[in-house]
Amino acid sequence: MKYDIVLAGVGGQGVLSVSALIAKSAMKEGLFVKQSEVHGMAQRGGAVSAHLRISDRPVASDLIPYGTASMILSMEPLEALRYLSYLGVNGTVVTSTDPVDNIPDYPRMEQILVAIRSLPHSATIDAERLARESGSVQAINMVLAGAASGLLPIKVETMQESIRELFGRKGEKVVQTNLRAFETGRQAAAC
């Protein structure tokens, strides 16, 4: 088994937190993991991406070759399109529908969503609304982790346990908000 994920977004959206959550969960289940991160100009709203490779055998490289990713998990829709060249033939794009309009010529949202929805396998999630309903707009990344969870080679219970561990030092309220956001994302993707 091999499962490669390209995670994408802009600075402050929690791309690296989602990558850490999935990696930690995979390792808990005895899987091999390799991860690579690109921070770019993250602190200024610039692009952030990570390659995450999960396998039942040792992984030689942390970089995913073009055309082989099982999933693009994006916190921002235009960033999802940026990484399409990595997506494998049967790969899935899971992305938020909420733009971070941080460039002067940001394309029209309708064009972006039509491009994503025209792919053979995609899920577009109103992550900002769902995160707000879960208790914190900052939990967009957990909504998207939940939306992707049904496709990952990891048990949901393991991911929930990892959420508890990752956010535990921030208090029980933060843990519960992130668990709610995760579950809300799972339900949205199941529709």
PyMOL commands that set and color helices and strands:
alter all, ss='L'
color gray80, all
select helices_A, chain A and resi 15-28+42-44+77-82+84-86+109-117+127-134+137-149+156-170+172-190
alter helices_A, ss='H'
color red, helices_A
select strands_A, chain A and resi 2-10+32-38+47-55+69-74+87-96+122-125
alter strands_A, ss='S'
color yellow, strands_A
deselect
rebuild
show_as cartoon
